[in-house]
């Protein structure tokens, strides 16, 4: 990878303020800049074709930049090793919960100056933007997608069980009742739960929020674990009753994110909880049949603090990148992830390209910017929308009305990890002692919080 001369370096830092053609000419003065960018593994041929076409469009507009796709998907068990080993692509994505720690440890590049030059830099939703900001407010990581958790359900299994797929459960009592009916009538898991690779803790925290609890309490710099609570106890008791009394959760209790998506897409699971924008992944990576799909807002207990766990994805640049690569990388982030949300021409081009490859256009997501921008962007691409919007209405009609609550901010993934075996124990051991499990987990979590 060639370095720029001092004169060209100044130009490279200002690439985002230049036209695409000018930027390309400037980059080619010392040869093309190669940027390795993340592409989800396991995509079907249509999704790969759509991605490759977007790459071609970018390279045509930026002839001085070569984009090289590299398969990458963030997982808790592999990310740390990839980061330490320097094997990540130049542009990679991480969950909101990783942003501040990576910034503080300088494990990603400081691209704040480049991001600040983007025309929409001041328009990010403040609650979303802070996930990628350093203490001084400068944005080192760019929020590209946000989500609120949702309840996904299989409409076909609902019909087979004698349930109305247009009236999904609105309370946790209804989730339990419907799950049992699905299991009894179809022999499939009425409801399934993520339990491994930190996802067990993630979804357990999601349910805790929905029941009115929180997993930590912050008082200035002091963080106190709050896992051993009536709300978390009620969540685990609900799961225990569904598993052992109702027998409505199937036989697999070691699901990771990919595993549960595949089981759901293949019709083995009636309901599960995950991010509200999961439709695209289910279609492109798991061959979900759109006719089977339904999604609704997460049921919330009638309590003042009940809320929906929200999070999202940050696009980051490798700390090993030189200034030329950083500048080119931000141009890619702008082109591939963000312009389709803020610019009509870019939105239409992205939608046209995606739809031509028979990939989802119009799947629900919470806005990175504001609701007005989101609604306007849907109008821009209305003629290309190819998702079953009527089936999404139980979610999209109400997704902006629910109280969103950010994920825990201290030792987030570490606490999620220690909660995995808690939910696994409840689902695999009939005599699991919920009180004892939570007491021990609370002590372990507090030890983590005290160290960080």
N, C-alpha and C positions, 0 to 999 in steps of 0.2 A: 504494500500500500504506500503510494508515493505521498510525500509531504509537499505542501504548497510553499512557494517562496513567500517572503515576508510581505511583499506587495499584494500577492494574490490572496494571502491569508486574510487581509483586511476585507477584501472583496467577498471572500467566502462567508465571513461572519454576517455580511449583510445580504446574503442570497435571498432571504425571505422577503426583502423589500423590493427586489428586482423582478422584472418580468421573467417568465419561465425561459424564454429564448435567450435573454441576456445571461441568465444564470448558467445555462448550459454552455454558452460560448466561453464564459469565464472559467468554468471548471475544466474545459478541454484545453485551456492554455498550458496545463501541465499534465494532461492525460486524464482519462475518465476516473471518476471516483467510484469505487465499488462499495456498495452498502448491502450487507446481509440483513434480510428482514424476516421476521417471524411469519410463518404460515402454519395454520392448524394442521396437525397430523390426522390422518384417517379421512380426509375429505373425499367425496365422490368425484367422478371425472368432471361432472358439470361445474362443481365448485372450484376445482383446480383450474379448469379452463377460464372461468370468470376471473379468478385471481391473476392468472397469467395475462389475460387481456388488459386488466388494470395496470399491470406492470408495463406492458407494451405502450399503453397510453401515456404513462408517466415518463418513460424513457424517450418517447417521441417529443414530448414537451420539454424534456431536460436531457438533451443529447450528451451532456458531459457527465451523466450519472448512470452507472450500471447497477441494477437491482438484482440481487441473487436471493431467491427464497430459501429459507432453511426451516425445516419442520421443527416446531417448538410449541409446547403447551405447558403452562405453569402447573406444577404439582409440588406439594410441600416436600415430598420425599426426594425429589431430584433437583429442585431449584438451587438449594444451597451448594450442592456439589458442582453444578454447572457454573454458578457464579464464581466459586473459588477456583475452578479449573479453567476459567476463561473460555468456555465452549459455547456461550450464549451468542445469538446473533447480535448485530450492531443495534438493531431496533427490536426490542422484545417487550412483552406485556406482563404486568404483575397486578395482583389485586390491590384495592385501595389500602388494605391493612399493611401492606409491605412498604408503601411509599415513604413515610416519614423515616423509618429505620434505615432504608437504603440511602436516603438523602443525608441523614446525620452521619452515617459511616462512610459517606462519599463513595459508595459502591456503584453509583450510576453517574453519568456525566452531567455537569451543570450546563443545561441548555436554556437557562432562564432568559438570557439576552436575546437569543433567537426566537423563543416563544413570545417574548414581549413585543417583537416586531410583527407578529401576525395581526391581521386587521380586526380579528374578533377577540383579541387577548383580554380585553376588559369585560367581555360579555359572558364569561363562564358563570354558571350558577355558583354562588359563593360556597354553599355547603359541599358542592362537588369539587370545586377547585382546591380547597384546602388539603385534600388527600394527596395532592402532588406538590405542595408548597413547603419550602423550608421555613424555619422559624421567622425569617425576615419577610416572608410573603412572596419570595421569588419562586417561580414555578420551574422545578427541575423535572417533573414528570407530568405528562399531559393526560388529563382525564378524557377518555374516548368513548366510554359507555358507562351508564349507571343503571342500577336495577333496584327494585323492591322485590322481596320474596313473594312467591305466589304458590297456589295449589294447582298442580297440573293433574289432569284426569283424562282417562280414556273413555271417549263418548261411546264407542262400540261396546265396551264392557258394561258401561252404565245401562245401555239398552238391553243387553243380554240379561242383566240382573233385574230388569223391570224398573229401573230408575229413569227419571227424566234428565237427559243430558243438558237440557237448557235451564235446569234448576239445580246447579251443583250445591254442595253443602255450604252453609253460611255460618255454622257454628261447629265447635269441636265435637259436640254430642252428635251432630249430624254426620260429621266425618266418620265417627266410630260406627254409627248405625249403617251408613252406606257401605263402609268397608266390609262389614260383616255380611251384608246382603250380597255384595259382589263375590266374596269368597265362597259363600254358601251356594250361590246360583251358578257360578262359572268355574269354580275350582282354582281361580287365579288369586294372587295376593291382592286383597282389597286396598291395602295401603302398605307402602314400603318406606324404609328409612335409611338415609345415608349414615354410615358408621365408621368409615376408615379414611386414612390419608388426611386427617384433620377435618374432614367433612362431617363426621359425627358431631364434633364440637360445634361446628358452624351451624348445623341444622338444630341442634339442641339449644343453642343460644337463640336461634330464630324463634323456636317455639316458646322459650322462656319469655322473650319480648312479647309475643302474642298473648301470653297468659298474664302479662302485666309486670314481669320481673326484669331485672338487669343483672348482669354477671359481674359487674364491678362498680365501685363507687369512687369518684374522684373528689378529693378535697385538696386544692392547690396541687402540690407535687406528690401527695400521698394517694396511692391507689389501694383500695381495699376489695378483696375478693368477696363476691356475694353469690356463691354457687349453692350453698346450703340454706335454701330459702323455701318458703311454702310454695312459691310459684314454680321453681324448678322441681320440687317434689311432686307437684300436681302433674307436670309434664311427663315425668318418668312413670308416674302411676297410670296415666292415660296410655302410654305405650305398653306398659306391662299388662294392663287389662286387655288391650287389643291383641297382644301377642298370646297371652296364656289363657285368658277367659274366652275370648271370641275366636281365637285361632284365625285371625283375618289378615296376617302379615306375611303369609307365605313361608318359605323355608330358607331363604337366603338372608342372612343378617350381617353380611360383611360386604356391603355395597360401597364402592367408591363412585365418583362422579360419572365416569365413563360406563361403569357397570350398570348403574341404575338407569341411565339414559337408554342403554341398549335394551334392558329388560322392559322398560316402559314402551319404547318404540316397537318392540316385537309383540306387544299385547300381553305381557306377563304380569303387569302391575296396573292396578286400577287408579291409584292416586299416589303422589309423592310431592314433597316440598322442595323447591329450588328457585333460582332466579326467574323473575317474570319474563325475561327476554330469551328464554331457553329454546324457543321454537326453531330458530335457525340452526342451532347445533343438532337438534333432534332430526331435522330433515337432511342436512348435508353430511352428517357423520354417522347417523344411525338409521337412515332410510325409513323414518317415520312416515306413515300414510296420513296425509293431511286430514282425511275424513275421520280418523280416529281421535283427533286432538281436541282437547278442551282445556281451558285455563280460567281460573277465577282468583279473586283477591284472597289473601290469606285470612282465614277466620280469626277474629280477635275477641278475647274475653271482654265482658262489659266492665272494664276497669279503667280508671283515668290514665294509667301509665301504659296500657296495652298499645303496642305499635308494631310496625313492620320493619324488620331489619333491612337496611339498605346498604348497598356497597357499589362496587364498580370495578372498572379496569383502567389502568394507567399504561400509557405507552412511554417507554423509557429508552435511553440510549446508553450503550455500554461505556463504562468509565475508561476503557482502553482506547476509545475512538479519538483520532486527531481532529483538529478543527475543521478540516475539509469534510470528513465523514460526518461530524456532528451537524454541520450546516446542511448537507445532503439528507441526512436522516430526518431532520425537522421538516424539510420539504416533503419527504415521503409521508410523515405523520400527518402533515397538513393535507396532502393530496388524498391519501388512502382512507384516513379515519375521520377527518373533520370537515373538509370542504363540502361533503355531501350533506352535512347538517346545516350549513350556513349560506351556501351559494346555489342558486337555482340551476345554473348550467351544470355545475358539478354534480348536483343531486340527480338531475335527469340523466346525465351520462352514466353515473354509477348504477341507477335503477335500470336503465336500458340494457347495459352490459350484463347486469346480474340476471335480469328477467330472461334475456336471450339464452342464457345458460341454464334456464329452468331452475334458478335458485330463488329463495324466498325474498320478496320485496314487501315491506310494510309490516314486518313482525313487530310486536309491541316492545317499547323500551321507554325508560324514563329519560327525560331530556338532560343532556350535558349542559345545555344552555338554559333556555326558559321554555315554558309551555307554548307561548306564542310562536317561537321559532320552530318548535316541534310540530305544531299543527300546520304551520305554513309549509314546512318541508314535506309533509304528507300530501298536501294539495299539489305541490310541484310534481310529485311522482304518481299521482292517483291513477293514471292510465296504465302504469306498470305494476301496480299492486297485485300480487298473485297469492296472497295468503287468505285463508278462510276467515275474513274479518268478523263475520257474524258469530263464529264459534269463539272468538276472542273477547266478545263484548262483556261477559261477566267480569273480565279483568280490566279491559281498557276503559269501560264506563266508570270505573271506581278507583283506578290506580292512583289518580291524583288526589283523591279525597282522604286517603289513609295517612295517619301520622307515621312518617318515616323516622327511624332511629338509627343513628350510625352504629357500626360495629364497635365492639370494645377497642380502645385505643392503646392499651398497654399489654405487651406480651401476647398479642392476639392469637397468633398461630400456635404459640406454645401452649396456651390455655385450651385452645381447640383440641390440640393433640392429646392433652391429658383427659379430656372429656370423651374421646373416642371409646376407651375401654369401659367407661361408665355406661354408656348406652348399649354397648355390646353385651355387657354383663346382664343388663335388664332383659335383653331380648334372647339371651341364650341360657340363662340360669333361672329356673322357675322360683328358686328361693333367694334370689338376689335381694340384699338388704339395701334399699334405696337410701335410707338415713345414713348408714355406714359409708356407702359409696360417696355420697355427697360431702360428708364430713371430711373424709380423706382427700377428696378432690379439692375442696375448699382450702385445706391446709397446703396442699401442693401448689395451688394457684397463688396463694399469698406469698409463698416462698419465691415464686417466680417474679411476682410484682415487686417484692422487696429488693430483688437483685437488680432490677431494671428501672 
